[in-house]
Amino acid sequence: MSAINYSKWDDLEISDDSDIECHPNVDKRSMIRWKQEQIHRERDARRTKIVALKHEADTLKKQLDRIEKTAQQPDLEKKYNDTLAQLHKLEMIENKKLTSDKLVTGFDKTAVTKAVQPPKNEKPVKKAVEKTKVIETLNPGSAGGVPAPKGKKAPAPAPVVDDDSDSEDDVEVTEVALGFSRIKGLDASLAYISKHPYLSTQKYSDEIMAQAFKAQMDGDEAYANTCVHQALILQYCAQLGKDGVGLFFHRIRDPGHPALKIFQNDWKDTYTRIKERCKVLAQERAVSGGPGVETIQLQAADPGTQIHITGPPEDADPKVHEIFAALPEDFQEAILSGSLDNVNKSLEGMSVQLAEEVVRVCNQVGFLSIEGDIIDTIKGETIADRQAEMAAAAAAAAASTESDKA
């Protein structure tokens, strides 16, 4: 049996504290530290000497080249050879041991895992939500210029379906989030997230939570409860960081892990809050009759009066034509048609303030001949009274500002 050859480790400079022997009165830790400092000090001095000798050798070489051209041979050549010998000796000592300073990177490989981005062509699924717009009519006694019979109430306006996509009731949920909201079970959820890793963000969690709110308002409690569960899964995975999906499912599958109880309590509390909030909203809508939109509708203040609608005559004052041209185009067409229904339809698309101003101007120039005032039966005041109150409030504010300046 051949002996083991340990020569390949001869070049390694290993610090072994057990090899150091010192006087009993000397602290061994201090001795080891001094020994290390001595080794580093000698190493730095040797490297400095090597650099100096290389520089000196280069200088002597240049001088020898110049002297050879002049045919002078002093002792410079001997000095140059001695310098090379010293340099060679120091380099051998320096290269004899392998130290950490001489370690170089043989190969290096860096793997960067890029976050998976959702598909660019992913479009949200817009669910049509039927909404009713309650019209606040002014003095509902007659319509279309025909007085209503006494003792009878005008029929209530029919609900109007509003398909405005900017309403708060519209829920925009992407298809991938909608698919995840219908999944039941941890294994199926993990498989779905593994297929769509970009799901574990707060954005998709909020989408599914909004879907839970809508389902609860529609009375689908089972689906709403499932949506809350799935939304919380995405929320927890996003909060746990880069490896959140693996950490969450590893902990949630352990029956004895505290994370399971925390998640279940959060699930129960979140759904309870949504359920109570939807119940309150349903009661408020039942009392108010649904979310209303305040508009101005022209009707006579007294059942015995009518509203006459006429456009500006051709021989009218030029200022009258300028006022008519400044009105909205659809309102101009409604005035020229002479139909109260068309006028009310045009006013319906205006804000309350703009509609009141348009009616006031048209009444002054004679486009709308109204016998009496238009009364807001909901607030119990006429438009003229409301405008007078606004003017008085503006005057009071201006007077207060002037007194403050004084």
TACOR-V794457 format. One line per field, one symbol per residue. ss: DSSP state (H for helix, E for strand, C for the rest). phi: phi as a letter, one per 40 degrees, with the letter a starting at -180 (. if undefined). burial: 1 if it has 9 or more other ideal C-beta (glycine too) atoms within 8 Angstrom, else 0. A space follows every 50 residues. Layout:
# TACOR-V794457
ss: ???
phi: ???
burial: ???
This chain:
# TACOR-V794457
ss: CCCCCCHHHCCECCCCHHHCCCCCCCCHHHHHHHHHHHHHHHHHHHHHHH HHHHHHHHHHHHHHHHHHHHCCCCCHHHHHHHHHHHHHHHHHHHHHCECH HHCCCCCCCCCCCCCCCCCCCCCEEECCCCCECCECCCCCCCECCECCCC CCCCCCCCCCECCCCCCCCCCEEEHHHHHHHCCCCHHHHHHHHHHCHHHC CHHHHHHHHHHHHHHHHCCCHHHHHHHHHHHHHHHHHHHCCCCHHHHHHH HHCCCCCHHHHHHHHHHHHHHHHHHHHHHHHHHHHHHHCCCCECCCCCCC CCCCCCEEECCCCCCCCHHHHHHHHHCCHHHHHHHHHCCHHHHHHHHHCC CHHHHHHHHHHHHHHCCEEECCCCEECCCCEEHHHHHHHHHHHHHHHHHH HHHHHC
phi: .cccccccbccccbcbccccbacdcbcccccccccccccccccccccccc ccccccccccccccccccccgbbcccccccccccccccccccccccbcbc cccbccaabbbbccccccdcccbcccccbcbbbcccccfcbaaggbcccc gbcccccccbcbbcccccccbbbccccccccccbhccccccccccbcccc bcccccccccccccccccgcccccccccccccdcccccccgccccccccc ccccccccccccccccdcccccccccccccccccccccggcbbcbbbcac cbdcbbbbbbcccccccdcccccccccdcccccccccgbccccccccccb cccccccccccccccgcbcbcgccbccccgaccccccccccccccccccc cccccc
burial: 00000000000000000001000000010011001100000010011011 00110110011011001000000001101100110110011001000000 00000000000000000100010010000011111111111110101100 00010000000000001001101111111110100001110110011111 10011111111111111000101111111111111111010001101110 11010000110010011001100110110011001000010100111111 10101110100100000001101100100011111000110111111101 01001101111110111111001111100001101110000000000000 000000
